[in-house]
Amino acid sequence: MTVYLDKNENAFDIPENVKYEFMEYIKKTNLNRYPEKGLPSLLEKIGDFSGFNDENIIVGNGSDELLNILINQAKGDILINTPTFEMYNFYANNYGYNTVNVPLKSDFSLDTENIINKNNIKLIIICSPNNPTGNLIDMGQVEQILELGIPTILDNAYYEFSGEDYTDLLNKYDNLIILRTFSKAFSMAGLRIGYGIANKNVISNIKKLQAPFYMNVLSAKLAEIMIDNYSTVQEHVKYIINERERFYNAVKEIAYDSKANFLFLKKDLYSYMEKHDIIIRKLPLLKDRSRITVGKKEENDIAIDAIKEYISKNL
Ligand SMILES: *Cc1c(COP(=O)(O)O)cnc(C)c1O
């Protein structure tokens, strides 16, 4: 049986009781009707849950939709720090914008000095924990960047696994938008829901660029039900963090420490692991690296055994 540890999905599906509640909702809902414009009840729910007013929240069809809107709106050069999430480049290319790359330093921290020296940047994107390196970007460094006053996205997709919360920065910086998602900790990658938190003027400006019926009622409802079941999300997150530490300690020689639900590997093990029926993420732009998602214990055991064998034969 093939083990899939390539897309940083949650190892756990949403719980059965949530699926039942969802089916009850479908039975009594008129799917011939459009969603309520802007999905106010979902915004309010996410607002309450994250400790913000609904005016500070925007929801998207995956945080990908929000990235798409924000990058489109930049209308100029976009600063990124590789290695990082490839979708930033994808959208920038779609719109014909330049990406100005200031690579992360060898310890994967931001090269703030070089970032500050760039001119004419319209949007900065910081990913923390960073995909694929797995490390957190230092809060002080993020603040240094925000001081530039340039619109800045902090892509916080792995927030729940990280133990770091950047939302206090929103009190001080109107140029910051923090993006989160239901795809990872919430086990809902198949439903496509992400959200952004920012100053209410920033949010209302982005909402003007979004279609009124941006998301289907089923995804929206399931997100609401999952928020009501957040204790299950927390249990799963705790399990994955425990497994991440166990996994890392078993294969330290070849992996970097991580604050997300994956490990960044110091070798390209894609083909090797594929021979063991384990699919991991190949990183086409990084020749000697690869990335592996932390799965369930049984899956991790299989992957750890294979990697240990690789270490004993090759290192
Ligand atoms: C997985 C991931 C996302 C989430 O995207 P969705 O469109 O919400 O599924 C965003 N940013 C990064 C860095 C990711 O790894």
The ligand as an SDF file (V2000), in Angstrom:
LIG
                    3D

 15 15  0  0  0  0  0  0  0  0999 V2000
   -0.8850   24.6160    2.2370 C   0  0  0  0  0  0  0  0  0  0  0  0
   -0.4890   26.0220    2.1620 C   0  0  0  0  0  0  0  0  0  0  0  0
   -1.4440   27.0230    1.9940 C   0  0  0  0  0  0  0  0  0  0  0  0
   -2.8920   26.6690    2.0040 C   0  0  0  0  0  0  0  0  0  0  0  0
   -3.5150   26.8860    0.8230 O   0  0  0  0  0  0  0  0  0  0  0  0
   -5.0900   26.6420    0.7180 P   0  0  0  0  0  0  0  0  0  0  0  0
   -5.3810   27.2900   -0.5960 O   0  0  0  0  0  0  0  0  0  0  0  0
   -5.7420   27.3470    1.8660 O   0  0  0  0  0  0  0  0  0  0  0  0
   -5.3120   25.1760    0.7440 O   0  0  0  0  0  0  0  0  0  0  0  0
   -1.0240   28.3440    1.9390 C   0  0  0  0  0  0  0  0  0  0  0  0
    0.2760   28.6580    2.0730 N   0  0  0  0  0  0  0  0  0  0  0  0
    1.2090   27.7200    2.2660 C   0  0  0  0  0  0  0  0  0  0  0  0
    2.6210   28.1100    2.4670 C   0  0  0  0  0  0  0  0  0  0  0  0
    0.8590   26.3750    2.2930 C   0  0  0  0  0  0  0  0  0  0  0  0
    1.8090   25.4490    2.4590 O   0  0  0  0  0  0  0  0  0  0  0  0
  1  2  1  0
  2  3  1  0
  2 14  2  0
  3  4  1  0
  3 10  2  0
  4  5  1  0
  5  6  1  0
  6  7  2  0
  6  8  1  0
  6  9  1  0
 10 11  1  0
 11 12  2  0
 12 13  1  0
 12 14  1  0
 14 15  1  0
M  END
$$$$
